[in-house]
Amino acid sequence: MTDMRIHARRTVIILSLLTLLSATINTRAASGPGLLVVHPDNPRYLMVKGDTAKKIVYLTGAHTWAEFQTYKDEKFDYTDWLSKLAGWKYNFMRGWMWEDDYYSPLPFKKKGGKYDLKSYNLDYFKRLKKRIEQAADRKIYVSVMLFEGWSVMDKRSRDPAPWPRHPYNINNNINGINGDPNGDGDGREVHTLAIPAVTALQEAYVKHFIDELNKYDHIIWEIGNECNRDSAKWQYHMIDYIKSYEASKPKQHLVWLNLGEKEVFDPQCHAEVVSPGGSKTYFWDPPAATGRKVVIADSDHIRPLNVTYEWAWKSFTRGLQPILMDCKYQGLTWWKGRGFQPKHPKWQKLRDALSVMLSYANKMNLVKMVPQKEKTKTPSGTGYCLYEAGKEYMVYQPAAKQPFTVELPGGVYRYEWINPVSGKDRTGTVESKGGNTSFTAPFPWPAGLYLKRTTMTTGSKN
């Protein structure tokens, strides 16, 4: 009888500990930012699911290559990186996943020196979850990249070439999988539907990611980084597979696709979030977001070495959400980006500009605001304006020292001149009699102008 009582007590203690552990895990999973959905009233943007106030979550942030894996034996301080993102007040990080084993760890187990594509590396997922949780502690949303386009390439990707070290290379797995059936020296077929056995393994792989990470609110699934253009139908398939499998799970996350402008807006693409690449227009004169998709303007797919704070402000006032590929932040030796210096003033200005933009996005009533159509002069003569007619305007003037007009219905408006890099410069009020009102920035460089109608009846002229 005594032994039975001791056993019963032990059972109760164990069950209590398991309950406590489960509660801790559930709390841990829910401690970060809330689960995102497309905003029903302004589908250019996102909101937290179930938020009765329907406040827009405007994403902006940065990313760099070594957040979740280590390149060879090079060092990267992930904690310091998160501190930098938090210091810049960013709320988004694109989380990279490289497929070739110059990076480690990889998601697959090794058996006898080769990869088993049906077995998963617990250390990889343990590390991934820890880093996702660390981002949650900083209130940072994270995309989880599932595939990586340059990892299947030959030396055109980087030197040494990644494909010889890829798990789907016939020499590197125990499963008999040949990701280069035409023998041309790279594995671009892996990112198509050309090899059914590969597609089946990839579906199981995606399923495993979902099983491991579905509990986290603050993630977005990203199909892959810069996979080749022939990958479109394969990426559409993976998008639909994620949505089908997650439908039976507690949480359904957004899916993000980056590819060419034509492909991301194709009706077959069911991703909610897209990043168009390879289009010069998104660098020089970004098209206005229409609401067909939530558009993240990722400098990585546009011109990673040439983007500036001017590019970011143009994107912001066209209804896009710009993020920065912080090239070479971690000093990787394999990437020889021309002229890029991590501490160059140009890059710090861009980092700071993203912070300023996010602060204004959070104070503006973006739900009601739409971007001015490109190639028009209404309501702003600059061509760059987010606005709710007669109530609120965010204007960007890229031309230094140039006066410009804003078409304002009659009334009194409070204005804030904005240094695009450092933020609010000076404030005041202006009274419009209706029609075009002229403005000239009080400083000799590009400027932002924020206008909001007041309840006052008189004001001082600008």
C-alpha positions in Angstrom: 0.0 0.0 0.0 2.8 2.4 0.9 4.5 1.7 -2.5 1.2 2.5 -4.3 0.8 5.7 -2.4 4.4 6.8 -3.2 3.8 5.9 -6.9 0.5 7.9 -6.9 2.3 10.9 -5.4 5.0 10.7 -8.0 2.4 10.5 -10.7 0.6 13.6 -9.4 3.9 15.5 -9.2 4.9 14.5 -12.7 1.5 15.4 -14.1 1.7 18.8 -12.3 5.1 19.5 -13.8 4.0 18.5 -17.3 1.0 20.8 -16.9 3.2 23.7 -15.8 5.7 23.0 -18.6 2.8 23.0 -21.1 1.5 26.3 -19.8 5.0 27.8 -19.9 5.4 26.6 -23.5 2.0 28.0 -24.5 2.8 31.3 -22.8 6.2 31.4 -24.5 4.6 30.9 -27.9 2.1 33.7 -27.3 4.5 36.2 -25.8 5.5 37.8 -29.1 3.6 40.1 -31.5 0.2 38.9 -32.6 -0.7 36.7 -35.6 -0.9 38.9 -38.8 -3.7 38.9 -41.4 -4.4 41.2 -44.3 -6.3 44.3 -43.3 -9.9 44.0 -44.5 -10.4 47.7 -45.0 -7.0 48.6 -46.6 -5.4 45.4 -48.0 -2.1 47.2 -48.7 -1.3 46.6 -45.1 -1.6 44.1 -42.3 -3.2 43.9 -38.8 -3.2 41.5 -35.9 -5.9 38.9 -36.2 -8.8 39.7 -33.8 -7.8 43.3 -33.1 -11.1 45.0 -32.6 -9.4 48.4 -33.2 -8.1 47.2 -36.6 -4.8 49.0 -36.1 -2.5 48.6 -39.0 0.8 46.8 -38.4 3.3 48.5 -40.7 6.3 46.3 -41.3 9.7 47.6 -41.8 13.1 46.3 -40.8 16.3 44.6 -42.1 17.9 41.3 -42.6 21.3 39.8 -43.1 22.6 36.3 -44.2 23.7 34.6 -41.0 20.7 35.1 -38.6 19.8 31.4 -38.4 22.9 29.6 -39.6 26.7 30.0 -39.5 28.7 30.3 -42.7 31.8 28.0 -42.3 33.5 29.1 -39.1 32.7 32.8 -39.4 31.3 34.7 -36.4 27.9 36.4 -36.2 26.5 37.9 -32.9 22.8 37.3 -33.3 22.0 38.9 -29.9 23.8 42.0 -31.0 22.0 42.0 -34.3 18.6 41.9 -32.5 19.7 44.7 -30.3 20.5 46.8 -33.4 17.1 46.1 -34.9 15.4 47.0 -31.6 17.5 50.1 -31.3 16.4 51.2 -34.8 12.9 50.5 -33.6 12.3 48.0 -36.4 9.5 45.4 -36.1 10.5 43.0 -38.9 13.4 40.6 -39.7 13.6 38.4 -42.7 15.1 35.1 -41.4 17.4 33.3 -43.9 17.8 29.6 -44.5 20.6 28.4 -46.8 20.3 24.9 -48.3 23.9 24.1 -48.9 26.2 23.0 -46.1 28.7 25.8 -46.3 26.2 27.0 -43.8 25.3 25.0 -40.7 23.4 23.5 -39.2 21.1 22.2 -42.0 17.6 20.8 -41.3 18.6 17.2 -42.3 20.3 14.5 -40.2 23.5 13.0 -41.5 24.0 9.2 -41.6 27.4 7.8 -42.5 28.6 11.2 -43.7 25.6 11.8 -46.0 22.2 13.4 -45.6 19.0 11.5 -45.0 16.4 13.6 -46.6 13.7 11.9 -44.6 15.2 12.6 -41.2 15.4 16.0 -39.5 18.2 17.6 -37.4 16.9 18.4 -33.9 19.7 20.8 -33.3 18.7 22.9 -36.3 15.1 23.3 -35.1 16.1 23.8 -31.5 18.4 26.7 -32.6 15.8 28.1 -35.0 13.1 28.1 -32.3 15.3 29.8 -29.8 16.2 32.6 -32.3 12.6 33.0 -33.3 11.7 33.4 -29.6 14.5 35.9 -29.0 13.0 38.0 -31.8 9.6 37.8 -30.2 11.1 39.2 -27.0 12.1 42.2 -29.0 8.6 42.5 -30.6 10.0 41.6 -34.0 8.1 39.7 -36.6 10.2 37.1 -38.5 9.8 35.5 -41.9 10.9 31.9 -42.0 12.6 31.1 -45.3 12.1 27.5 -46.5 14.3 27.4 -49.6 17.1 29.5 -51.1 17.6 30.0 -54.8 21.4 30.6 -54.9 22.1 27.4 -52.9 21.3 25.2 -56.0 23.6 27.1 -58.3 27.2 26.6 -59.5 29.9 29.3 -59.2 27.5 31.9 -60.7 26.1 32.0 -57.1 29.4 32.2 -55.2 32.8 30.7 -55.2 33.2 28.0 -54.0 30.0 26.8 -55.7 27.2 25.7 -53.3 25.6 23.0 -55.5 28.3 20.4 -54.8 27.5 20.8 -51.1 23.7 20.6 -51.5 21.8 17.7 -49.8 19.9 17.0 -53.1 23.1 16.5 -55.0 23.3 12.8 -55.7 26.7 12.5 -54.0 25.4 13.9 -50.7 22.3 11.9 -49.7 21.5 8.3 -48.9 18.1 8.5 -50.6 19.2 8.2 -54.2 18.0 11.7 -55.0 19.6 13.4 -58.0 18.6 17.0 -58.1 20.6 17.6 -61.4 19.1 15.0 -63.8 20.4 16.8 -66.9 23.9 16.9 -65.5 24.6 20.6 -66.2 26.3 21.2 -62.9 23.6 22.9 -60.9 20.4 21.9 -59.2 17.8 24.4 -60.5 15.5 21.5 -61.2 15.1 21.1 -57.4 13.1 24.3 -57.4 10.6 23.1 -60.1 8.0 20.4 -60.3 10.2 18.4 -62.7 11.2 15.6 -60.2 8.2 14.2 -58.4 10.4 12.4 -55.7 12.0 15.7 -54.8 8.6 17.5 -54.6 7.3 14.8 -52.2 10.4 15.2 -50.0 10.0 19.0 -50.0 6.3 18.7 -49.0 7.3 16.5 -46.1 10.0 19.0 -45.2 7.5 22.0 -45.3 5.1 19.9 -43.2 7.8 19.4 -40.6 8.5 23.1 -40.4 4.8 23.8 -39.9 4.6 21.1 -37.2 7.6 22.6 -35.4 6.7 26.3 -35.7 2.9 26.6 -36.1 2.6 27.7 -32.4 4.3 31.0 -33.0 2.1 34.0 -33.8 4.9 36.3 -35.1 6.1 34.3 -38.1 5.5 34.6 -41.8 6.3 31.7 -44.2 8.6 32.7 -47.0 8.9 30.2 -49.8 12.4 31.0 -50.9 14.9 33.7 -51.7 15.4 34.5 -55.3 14.7 31.1 -56.8 15.0 31.1 -60.6 12.1 32.3 -62.8 11.3 28.7 -63.8 10.4 28.1 -60.2 7.1 30.0 -60.3 4.7 27.1 -60.6 6.7 25.2 -58.0 6.5 28.1 -55.6 2.7 28.5 -56.2 2.4 24.8 -55.4 4.3 25.2 -52.1 2.2 28.2 -51.2 -1.0 26.2 -51.7 0.5 23.2 -49.8 1.3 25.4 -46.8 -2.3 26.8 -46.8 -3.8 23.4 -47.2 -1.8 21.8 -44.4 -2.1 24.8 -42.0 -5.8 24.8 -42.4 -6.0 22.0 -39.9 -3.6 23.7 -37.5 -4.4 26.1 -34.7 -2.8 29.0 -36.6 -2.8 30.0 -40.2 0.1 32.3 -41.2 0.7 34.6 -44.1 2.8 33.4 -46.9 5.4 35.6 -48.7 6.7 35.2 -52.3 9.5 37.0 -53.9 10.0 36.7 -57.6 9.5 38.8 -60.7 6.8 41.5 -60.9 4.8 39.5 -63.4 5.0 36.3 -61.3 4.1 37.7 -57.9 0.9 39.4 -59.3 -0.2 36.3 -61.3 -3.7 35.1 -60.4 -2.2 31.7 -59.6 -0.1 33.2 -56.8 -2.1 32.9 -53.6 0.6 34.5 -51.3 -0.7 37.4 -49.4 2.6 39.2 -49.2 5.0 39.7 -52.2 8.3 41.3 -53.0 8.7 42.1 -56.7 12.3 41.7 -58.0 14.2 42.6 -61.1 12.2 45.7 -61.8 13.9 49.0 -62.2 10.7 50.8 -61.5 10.7 49.7 -57.9 14.0 51.5 -57.5 13.6 54.7 -59.5 9.9 55.4 -59.2 8.0 52.7 -57.2 4.5 52.0 -58.5 1.7 52.7 -56.1 0.3 49.7 -54.2 -3.1 48.8 -55.4 -4.1 46.4 -52.6 -3.9 43.3 -54.8 -1.1 42.2 -52.5 0.7 43.5 -49.5 4.0 44.6 -51.1 7.3 44.5 -49.1 9.8 46.5 -51.1 13.0 44.5 -50.3 16.2 46.2 -51.3 17.7 42.7 -51.8 15.5 42.2 -54.9 15.8 45.7 -56.2 19.3 47.2 -55.9 20.9 46.2 -52.7 24.0 48.3 -53.2 22.3 51.4 -54.5 19.2 52.0 -52.3 19.2 55.2 -50.3 16.8 56.9 -47.8 15.3 58.6 -50.9 14.3 55.2 -52.2 12.7 54.2 -48.9 10.6 57.4 -48.7 9.4 57.0 -52.2 8.3 53.5 -51.4 6.6 54.5 -48.1 4.6 57.2 -49.8 3.5 54.8 -52.6 1.9 52.4 -50.0 4.8 49.9 -50.0 6.7 48.6 -46.9 10.5 48.9 -47.5 13.0 46.7 -45.8 16.8 46.8 -46.0 19.1 44.0 -47.0 21.9 45.0 -44.6 24.6 43.6 -46.9 27.9 42.5 -45.3 26.7 43.6 -41.8 28.3 40.4 -40.5 31.4 40.8 -42.6 31.1 37.6 -44.6 34.2 37.0 -46.6 32.5 35.3 -49.6 30.5 38.4 -50.5 32.5 41.1 -52.2 29.8 43.8 -52.6 31.3 46.7 -54.4 31.8 49.8 -52.3 29.6 48.6 -49.5 30.9 49.5 -46.0 28.7 48.6 -43.1 29.3 51.9 -41.3 29.2 54.1 -44.3 27.0 57.2 -43.6 24.8 56.4 -46.6 23.7 53.1 -45.0 23.2 54.6 -41.5 21.0 57.3 -43.1 18.8 54.6 -44.7 18.6 52.7 -41.4 17.5 55.8 -39.6 15.0 56.8 -42.3 13.2 53.5 -41.9 12.9 54.2 -38.2 11.4 57.7 -38.9 9.0 56.2 -41.4 7.8 53.6 -39.0 7.2 56.2 -36.3 4.9 58.1 -38.7 3.2 55.0 -40.0 2.2 54.2 -36.4 0.8 57.7 -35.7 -1.1 58.1 -39.0 -4.5 56.7 -39.7 -3.2 54.4 -42.5 -6.5 52.5 -42.7 -8.1 55.5 -44.4 -5.0 56.6 -46.5 -4.3 55.6 -50.1 -1.2 56.4 -52.2 -1.4 59.0 -54.9 -1.2 57.3 -58.3 2.2 57.5 -59.9 2.6 60.0 -62.8 -0.1 62.2 -61.5 0.1 65.6 -59.7 -2.9 65.2 -57.5 -3.0 65.8 -54.6 0.7 66.5 -54.4 2.8 68.1 -57.1 5.7 65.9 -56.0 3.9 62.7 -57.1 4.6 61.0 -53.7 1.8 61.2 -51.2 -0.3 59.0 -48.9 -3.5 60.7 -48.0 -7.1 60.8 -46.9 -8.5 63.7 -48.8 -9.2 66.7 -46.6 -7.9 65.0 -43.4 -4.4 63.7 -43.5 -1.4 63.8 -45.9 2.1 62.4 -45.9 4.1 64.0 -48.7 7.6 63.4 -49.9 9.6 65.9 -51.9 12.7 64.3 -53.4 13.9 67.5 -55.1 15.9 69.6 -52.7 15.0 73.3 -52.4 12.1 73.0 -54.8 8.6 74.4 -53.8 5.6 72.1 -54.3 1.9 72.1 -54.0 -0.6 70.1 -52.1 -4.3 70.2 -53.0 -6.1 70.8 -49.8 -9.9 71.4 -49.2 -10.5 74.6 -47.2 -9.5 74.4 -43.5 -6.7 74.6 -41.0 -4.0 72.0 -41.0 -1.2 71.3 -38.6 2.0 70.6 -40.4 5.3 68.9 -39.5 8.3 69.3 -41.6 10.3 66.0 -41.5 14.0 65.5 -42.0 13.7 62.1 -43.7 16.7 60.8 -41.7 16.3 62.4 -38.3 12.6 63.0 -38.0 10.4 66.0 -37.1 12.1 69.3 -37.7 9.5 72.0 -37.0 5.8 72.4 -36.8 3.1 74.9 -37.3 -0.3 75.4 -38.9 -1.4 76.5 -42.3 -4.9 77.6 -43.5 -6.1 76.6 -46.9 -8.8 78.4 -48.8 -9.3 75.4 -51.0 -7.2 74.2 -53.9 -3.4 74.0 -54.3 -1.4 75.3 -51.3 2.3 75.9 -51.9 5.0 74.7 -49.6 8.8 75.0 -49.5 10.9 72.9 -47.2 12.9 75.0 -44.5 16.1 73.0 -45.2 18.1 72.4 -48.4 17.6 68.7 -48.9 14.7 66.3 -49.6 11.8 66.6 -47.2 8.8 65.0 -45.8 5.7 67.0 -44.9 3.0 65.6 -42.7 -0.4 67.5 -42.7 -3.4 66.8 -40.5 -6.6 68.8 -40.4 -7.4 70.5 -37.1 -10.6 71.8 -35.5 -9.1 75.3 -35.5 -10.6 78.0 -37.5 -7.5 80.2 -38.1 -3.9 79.5 -38.6 -0.6 80.9 -39.7 0.5 80.7 -43.3 3.4 78.5 -44.1 
